[in-house]
Amino acid sequence: MMRQLISSGAPWEPLVGYSRAVRVGNVVEVAGTTAQDGDVITGEGDVYAQTQRVLEKIG
């Protein structure tokens, strides 16, 4: 099966060999995605709102 690395363009990804996501076949593993955008945390204290934001970013 083909392995596809998915990058977000963050400057540290090539330096440490980090990928935002890895796809192998029909499975996608996602890492390091949070509900924080800069200094703003979406839904602080609200797990549901944070999960929605993370899934939006992954999409």
Jmol script that loads the backbone (N, CA, C; Angstrom):
load data "model"
ATOM      1  N   MET A   1       0.835  -1.195   0.000  1.00  0.00           N
ATOM      2  CA  MET A   1       0.000   0.000   0.000  1.00  0.00           C
ATOM      3  C   MET A   1       0.871   1.246   0.000  1.00  0.00           C
ATOM      4  N   MET A   2       0.365   2.270  -0.649  1.00  0.00           N
ATOM      5  CA  MET A   2       1.084   3.531  -0.723  1.00  0.00           C
ATOM      6  C   MET A   2       0.907   4.327   0.568  1.00  0.00           C
ATOM      7  N   ARG A   3       1.989   4.928   1.029  1.00  0.00           N
ATOM      8  CA  ARG A   3       1.962   5.781   2.223  1.00  0.00           C
ATOM      9  C   ARG A   3       2.078   7.230   1.766  1.00  0.00           C
ATOM     10  N   GLN A   4       1.150   8.074   2.214  1.00  0.00           N
ATOM     11  CA  GLN A   4       1.138   9.483   1.824  1.00  0.00           C
ATOM     12  C   GLN A   4       1.279  10.331   3.079  1.00  0.00           C
ATOM     13  N   LEU A   5       2.287  11.205   3.105  1.00  0.00           N
ATOM     14  CA  LEU A   5       2.479  12.145   4.209  1.00  0.00           C
ATOM     15  C   LEU A   5       1.758  13.438   3.864  1.00  0.00           C
ATOM     16  N   ILE A   6       1.008  13.980   4.824  1.00  0.00           N
ATOM     17  CA  ILE A   6       0.232  15.196   4.605  1.00  0.00           C
ATOM     18  C   ILE A   6       0.791  16.275   5.512  1.00  0.00           C
ATOM     19  N   SER A   7       1.235  17.372   4.918  1.00  0.00           N
ATOM     20  CA  SER A   7       1.883  18.456   5.648  1.00  0.00           C
ATOM     21  C   SER A   7       0.962  19.657   5.778  1.00  0.00           C
ATOM     22  N   SER A   8       1.130  20.382   6.877  1.00  0.00           N
ATOM     23  CA  SER A   8       0.382  21.631   7.045  1.00  0.00           C
ATOM     24  C   SER A   8       1.223  22.831   6.626  1.00  0.00           C
ATOM     25  N   GLY A   9       2.501  22.593   6.326  1.00  0.00           N
ATOM     26  CA  GLY A   9       3.395  23.673   5.942  1.00  0.00           C
ATOM     27  C   GLY A   9       4.104  24.319   7.117  1.00  0.00           C
ATOM     28  N   ALA A  10       3.936  23.764   8.319  1.00  0.00           N
ATOM     29  CA  ALA A  10       4.608  24.309   9.502  1.00  0.00           C
ATOM     30  C   ALA A  10       6.121  24.160   9.336  1.00  0.00           C
ATOM     31  N   PRO A  11       6.901  25.155   9.788  1.00  0.00           N
ATOM     32  CA  PRO A  11       8.343  25.142   9.534  1.00  0.00           C
ATOM     33  C   PRO A  11       9.087  23.995  10.218  1.00  0.00           C
ATOM     34  N   TRP A  12       8.557  23.446  11.295  1.00  0.00           N
ATOM     35  CA  TRP A  12       9.273  22.389  12.011  1.00  0.00           C
ATOM     36  C   TRP A  12       9.035  21.000  11.414  1.00  0.00           C
ATOM     37  N   GLU A  13       8.060  20.858  10.538  1.00  0.00           N
ATOM     38  CA  GLU A  13       7.763  19.527   9.982  1.00  0.00           C
ATOM     39  C   GLU A  13       8.972  18.899   9.278  1.00  0.00           C
ATOM     40  N   PRO A  14       9.627  19.612   8.362  1.00  0.00           N
ATOM     41  CA  PRO A  14      10.786  18.979   7.704  1.00  0.00           C
ATOM     42  C   PRO A  14      11.990  18.847   8.636  1.00  0.00           C
ATOM     43  N   LEU A  15      12.061  19.678   9.656  1.00  0.00           N
ATOM     44  CA  LEU A  15      13.213  19.640  10.568  1.00  0.00           C
ATOM     45  C   LEU A  15      13.196  18.410  11.470  1.00  0.00           C
ATOM     46  N   VAL A  16      12.012  17.986  11.891  1.00  0.00           N
ATOM     47  CA  VAL A  16      11.922  16.862  12.830  1.00  0.00           C
ATOM     48  C   VAL A  16      11.219  15.650  12.229  1.00  0.00           C
ATOM     49  N   GLY A  17      10.876  15.700  10.953  1.00  0.00           N
ATOM     50  CA  GLY A  17      10.217  14.574  10.305  1.00  0.00           C
ATOM     51  C   GLY A  17       8.782  14.384  10.742  1.00  0.00           C
ATOM     52  N   TYR A  18       8.111  15.469  11.023  1.00  0.00           N
ATOM     53  CA  TYR A  18       6.741  15.462  11.531  1.00  0.00           C
ATOM     54  C   TYR A  18       5.769  15.643  10.376  1.00  0.00           C
ATOM     55  N   SER A  19       4.683  14.883  10.395  1.00  0.00           N
ATOM     56  CA  SER A  19       3.621  15.056   9.408  1.00  0.00           C
ATOM     57  C   SER A  19       2.306  15.289  10.135  1.00  0.00           C
ATOM     58  N   ARG A  20       1.504  16.212   9.660  1.00  0.00           N
ATOM     59  CA  ARG A  20       0.191  16.486  10.256  1.00  0.00           C
ATOM     60  C   ARG A  20      -0.697  15.249  10.187  1.00  0.00           C
ATOM     61  N   ALA A  21      -0.569  14.517   9.089  1.00  0.00           N
ATOM     62  CA  ALA A  21      -1.351  13.294   8.926  1.00  0.00           C
ATOM     63  C   ALA A  21      -0.585  12.334   8.031  1.00  0.00           C
ATOM     64  N   VAL A  22      -0.902  11.056   8.176  1.00  0.00           N
ATOM     65  CA  VAL A  22      -0.323  10.013   7.334  1.00  0.00           C
ATOM     66  C   VAL A  22      -1.478   9.156   6.831  1.00  0.00           C
ATOM     67  N   ARG A  23      -1.496   8.937   5.529  1.00  0.00           N
ATOM     68  CA  ARG A  23      -2.535   8.096   4.937  1.00  0.00           C
ATOM     69  C   ARG A  23      -1.894   6.831   4.370  1.00  0.00           C
ATOM     70  N   VAL A  24      -2.452   5.691   4.755  1.00  0.00           N
ATOM     71  CA  VAL A  24      -2.054   4.402   4.209  1.00  0.00           C
ATOM     72  C   VAL A  24      -3.341   3.700   3.814  1.00  0.00           C
ATOM     73  N   GLY A  25      -3.523   3.502   2.511  1.00  0.00           N
ATOM     74  CA  GLY A  25      -4.771   2.914   2.032  1.00  0.00           C
ATOM     75  C   GLY A  25      -5.941   3.830   2.344  1.00  0.00           C
ATOM     76  N   ASN A  26      -6.969   3.294   3.005  1.00  0.00           N
ATOM     77  CA  ASN A  26      -8.138   4.121   3.332  1.00  0.00           C
ATOM     78  C   ASN A  26      -8.131   4.581   4.795  1.00  0.00           C
ATOM     79  N   VAL A  27      -6.972   4.470   5.455  1.00  0.00           N
ATOM     80  CA  VAL A  27      -6.839   4.902   6.851  1.00  0.00           C
ATOM     81  C   VAL A  27      -5.997   6.172   6.908  1.00  0.00           C
ATOM     82  N   VAL A  28      -6.495   7.184   7.646  1.00  0.00           N
ATOM     83  CA  VAL A  28      -5.757   8.420   7.852  1.00  0.00           C
ATOM     84  C   VAL A  28      -5.547   8.604   9.351  1.00  0.00           C
ATOM     85  N   GLU A  29      -4.292   8.714   9.768  1.00  0.00           N
ATOM     86  CA  GLU A  29      -3.935   8.978  11.162  1.00  0.00           C
ATOM     87  C   GLU A  29      -3.570  10.450  11.262  1.00  0.00           C
ATOM     88  N   VAL A  30      -4.158  11.163  12.226  1.00  0.00           N
ATOM     89  CA  VAL A  30      -3.952  12.598  12.384  1.00  0.00           C
ATOM     90  C   VAL A  30      -3.271  12.851  13.723  1.00  0.00           C
ATOM     91  N   ALA A  31      -2.309  13.796  13.736  1.00  0.00           N
ATOM     92  CA  ALA A  31      -1.582  14.103  14.968  1.00  0.00           C
ATOM     93  C   ALA A  31      -1.470  15.604  15.180  1.00  0.00           C
ATOM     94  N   GLY A  32      -1.386  15.988  16.422  1.00  0.00           N
ATOM     95  CA  GLY A  32      -1.060  17.363  16.767  1.00  0.00           C
ATOM     96  C   GLY A  32      -2.085  18.404  16.394  1.00  0.00           C
ATOM     97  N   THR A  33      -3.345  18.062  16.341  1.00  0.00           N
ATOM     98  CA  THR A  33      -4.378  19.024  15.983  1.00  0.00           C
ATOM     99  C   THR A  33      -5.145  19.416  17.238  1.00  0.00           C
ATOM    100  N   THR A  34      -5.195  20.710  17.508  1.00  0.00           N
ATOM    101  CA  THR A  34      -5.883  21.214  18.693  1.00  0.00           C
ATOM    102  C   THR A  34      -6.906  22.266  18.291  1.00  0.00           C
ATOM    103  N   ALA A  35      -7.680  22.709  19.264  1.00  0.00           N
ATOM    104  CA  ALA A  35      -8.694  23.737  19.015  1.00  0.00           C
ATOM    105  C   ALA A  35      -8.117  25.137  19.144  1.00  0.00           C
ATOM    106  N   GLN A  36      -6.804  25.257  19.177  1.00  0.00           N
ATOM    107  CA  GLN A  36      -6.162  26.561  19.318  1.00  0.00           C
ATOM    108  C   GLN A  36      -5.744  27.090  17.963  1.00  0.00           C
ATOM    109  N   ASP A  37      -6.054  28.368  17.716  1.00  0.00           N
ATOM    110  CA  ASP A  37      -5.651  29.076  16.507  1.00  0.00           C
ATOM    111  C   ASP A  37      -4.918  30.331  16.953  1.00  0.00           C
ATOM    112  N   GLY A  38      -3.592  30.284  16.922  1.00  0.00           N
ATOM    113  CA  GLY A  38      -2.821  31.414  17.439  1.00  0.00           C
ATOM    114  C   GLY A  38      -3.040  31.530  18.934  1.00  0.00           C
ATOM    115  N   ASP A  39      -3.500  32.691  19.379  1.00  0.00           N
ATOM    116  CA  ASP A  39      -3.765  32.911  20.808  1.00  0.00           C
ATOM    117  C   ASP A  39      -5.190  32.566  21.204  1.00  0.00           C
ATOM    118  N   VAL A  40      -6.018  32.192  20.241  1.00  0.00           N
ATOM    119  CA  VAL A  40      -7.436  31.934  20.503  1.00  0.00           C
ATOM    120  C   VAL A  40      -7.673  30.433  20.674  1.00  0.00           C
ATOM    121  N   ILE A  41      -8.320  30.058  21.778  1.00  0.00           N
ATOM    122  CA  ILE A  41      -8.720  28.674  22.000  1.00  0.00           C
ATOM    123  C   ILE A  41     -10.231  28.606  21.827  1.00  0.00           C
ATOM    124  N   THR A  42     -10.663  27.839  20.828  1.00  0.00           N
ATOM    125  CA  THR A  42     -12.093  27.679  20.587  1.00  0.00           C
ATOM    126  C   THR A  42     -12.704  26.839  21.692  1.00  0.00           C
ATOM    127  N   GLY A  43     -13.795  27.298  22.268  1.00  0.00           N
ATOM    128  CA  GLY A  43     -14.553  26.513  23.232  1.00  0.00           C
ATOM    129  C   GLY A  43     -13.783  26.152  24.480  1.00  0.00           C
ATOM    130  N   GLU A  44     -13.024  27.071  25.013  1.00  0.00           N
ATOM    131  CA  GLU A  44     -12.249  26.767  26.226  1.00  0.00           C
ATOM    132  C   GLU A  44     -13.163  26.189  27.306  1.00  0.00           C
ATOM    133  N   GLY A  45     -12.840  24.981  27.780  1.00  0.00           N
ATOM    134  CA  GLY A  45     -13.650  24.306  28.782  1.00  0.00           C
ATOM    135  C   GLY A  45     -14.831  23.537  28.212  1.00  0.00           C
ATOM    136  N   ASP A  46     -15.015  23.588  26.890  1.00  0.00           N
ATOM    137  CA  ASP A  46     -16.144  22.926  26.227  1.00  0.00           C
ATOM    138  C   ASP A  46     -15.599  21.876  25.252  1.00  0.00           C
ATOM    139  N   VAL A  47     -15.546  20.627  25.694  1.00  0.00           N
ATOM    140  CA  VAL A  47     -14.959  19.558  24.894  1.00  0.00           C
ATOM    141  C   VAL A  47     -15.680  19.392  23.559  1.00  0.00           C
ATOM    142  N   TYR A  48     -16.989  19.536  23.543  1.00  0.00           N
ATOM    143  CA  TYR A  48     -17.755  19.394  22.306  1.00  0.00           C
ATOM    144  C   TYR A  48     -17.333  20.459  21.289  1.00  0.00           C
ATOM    145  N   ALA A  49     -17.268  21.711  21.712  1.00  0.00           N
ATOM    146  CA  ALA A  49     -16.882  22.806  20.807  1.00  0.00           C
ATOM    147  C   ALA A  49     -15.444  22.621  20.319  1.00  0.00           C
ATOM    148  N   GLN A  50     -14.558  22.169  21.204  1.00  0.00           N
ATOM    149  CA  GLN A  50     -13.172  21.939  20.800  1.00  0.00           C
ATOM    150  C   GLN A  50     -13.091  20.811  19.771  1.00  0.00           C
ATOM    151  N   THR A  51     -13.853  19.756  19.989  1.00  0.00           N
ATOM    152  CA  THR A  51     -13.856  18.634  19.045  1.00  0.00           C
ATOM    153  C   THR A  51     -14.376  19.076  17.689  1.00  0.00           C
ATOM    154  N   GLN A  52     -15.430  19.891  17.675  1.00  0.00           N
ATOM    155  CA  GLN A  52     -15.949  20.403  16.403  1.00  0.00           C
ATOM    156  C   GLN A  52     -14.881  21.190  15.659  1.00  0.00           C
ATOM    157  N   ARG A  53     -14.146  22.054  16.384  1.00  0.00           N
ATOM    158  CA  ARG A  53     -13.101  22.871  15.744  1.00  0.00           C
ATOM    159  C   ARG A  53     -11.982  21.993  15.190  1.00  0.00           C
ATOM    160  N   VAL A  54     -11.573  21.002  15.957  1.00  0.00           N
ATOM    161  CA  VAL A  54     -10.503  20.104  15.503  1.00  0.00           C
ATOM    162  C   VAL A  54     -10.938  19.372  14.237  1.00  0.00           C
ATOM    163  N   LEU A  55     -12.163  18.879  14.207  1.00  0.00           N
ATOM    164  CA  LEU A  55     -12.639  18.168  13.020  1.00  0.00           C
ATOM    165  C   LEU A  55     -12.756  19.093  11.810  1.00  0.00           C
ATOM    166  N   GLU A  56     -13.106  20.364  12.035  1.00  0.00           N
ATOM    167  CA  GLU A  56     -13.124  21.345  10.940  1.00  0.00           C
ATOM    168  C   GLU A  56     -11.709  21.511  10.371  1.00  0.00           C
ATOM    169  N   LYS A  57     -10.736  21.635  11.254  1.00  0.00           N
ATOM    170  CA  LYS A  57      -9.350  21.824  10.804  1.00  0.00           C
ATOM    171  C   LYS A  57      -8.838  20.609  10.048  1.00  0.00           C
ATOM    172  N   ILE A  58      -9.196  19.419  10.515  1.00  0.00           N
ATOM    173  CA  ILE A  58      -8.765  18.197   9.835  1.00  0.00           C
ATOM    174  C   ILE A  58      -9.386  18.130   8.442  1.00  0.00           C
ATOM    175  N   GLY A  59     -10.659  18.528   8.352  1.00  0.00           N
ATOM    176  CA  GLY A  59     -11.345  18.506   7.061  1.00  0.00           C
ATOM    177  C   GLY A  59     -10.700  19.414   6.066  1.00  0.00           C
TER     178      GLY A  59
END
end "model"
wireframe off; spacefill off
backbone 0.3
color backbone group
